[in-house]
Amino acid sequence: MAEVLLQPKGKIGIMIEAEVIRADTLAKKRGEEIERLLVWQGPVQLPLGDFFEVEVRGTGQAEETVVVIEGDVSRVKRIGQGMKTGKIEILGSAGMHLGAEMAGGSILVRGDAGSWAGMEMKGGLLQIMGNAGDHVGCSYRGSWRGMTGGQILIEGNAQSQLGSGLVGGQIVVAGNVESFCGIRQNGGLVLVKGNAVRGAGAEMTGGTLAVLGKIKHFSPGFVEAGREESPKLGDLQLEGKFARFSGDYAISKNPKGVLYCKEG
């Protein structure tokens, strides 16, 4: 097993883009090699070592490599982007585009995560112990195809457009979400254990969205399709009585989307 320790040297002014921070990129590299890897800060590229102290312990293949970031990196974008194997653990908060296009491995954030986390994610596990920003598990601007596989777990709240364009995979939010959760969803599963503000499932044509709390402003294109007791959604077992809706009929004459709302 190999462990790569990254410790921020100080406060970062202009945000940096550091997609080089991924377990399968840093695997089998010496500390000085990692320090020389380039990151973007505005219009210039600078060595990773300008921003982080680097320590490497042990050796191992990519799948055995753990990257530990010891501190707040909320001004560092694209950590874990495209990662295929290995593990990242962040002992603080992370910046935008965390785990974007991730295909395998795991990322654990002990704090919050910025917007666009897990964007177009294909596989692996992204776990956020705090809150997340907008557009978690969504598609790029102009694209209709968001997250296709993997799992995102958020222990806190998430902001707007969670799971936008979701095609596959699973997103679970322990807290609340804001507007347009599951907008344009076409597959996969979104479970919100708290409340949603408005537009949940808007333009949905497939997949499953479940809200255990209250939806403040319900989407008008959904039609009630029955009641269920403790439905099982994939590998998730829900408890209690639920109303099941199909939709969104505002976008399609034959939608396949399913929206569960807990009664009471």
Secondary structure as GFF3:
##gff-version 3
##sequence-region A 1 264
A	DSSP	beta_strand	2	8	.	.	.	ID=ss1
A	DSSP	beta_strand	16	17	.	.	.	ID=ss2
A	DSSP	alpha_helix	23	26	.	.	.	ID=ss3
A	DSSP	alpha_helix	31	36	.	.	.	ID=ss4
A	DSSP	beta_strand	38	41	.	.	.	ID=ss5
A	DSSP	beta_strand	44	47	.	.	.	ID=ss6
A	DSSP	three_ten_helix	48	50	.	.	.	ID=ss7
A	DSSP	beta_strand	52	57	.	.	.	ID=ss8
A	DSSP	three_ten_helix	62	64	.	.	.	ID=ss9
A	DSSP	beta_strand	65	69	.	.	.	ID=ss10
A	DSSP	beta_strand	76	77	.	.	.	ID=ss11
A	DSSP	beta_strand	87	90	.	.	.	ID=ss12
A	DSSP	beta_strand	106	109	.	.	.	ID=ss13
A	DSSP	beta_strand	125	128	.	.	.	ID=ss14
A	DSSP	beta_strand	151	154	.	.	.	ID=ss15
A	DSSP	beta_strand	170	173	.	.	.	ID=ss16
A	DSSP	beta_strand	186	192	.	.	.	ID=ss17
A	DSSP	beta_strand	196	198	.	.	.	ID=ss18
A	DSSP	beta_strand	206	211	.	.	.	ID=ss19
A	DSSP	beta_strand	215	217	.	.	.	ID=ss20
A	DSSP	beta_strand	223	229	.	.	.	ID=ss21
A	DSSP	beta_strand	232	233	.	.	.	ID=ss22
A	DSSP	beta_strand	236	237	.	.	.	ID=ss23
A	DSSP	beta_strand	241	247	.	.	.	ID=ss24
A	DSSP	beta_strand	257	262	.	.	.	ID=ss25
###
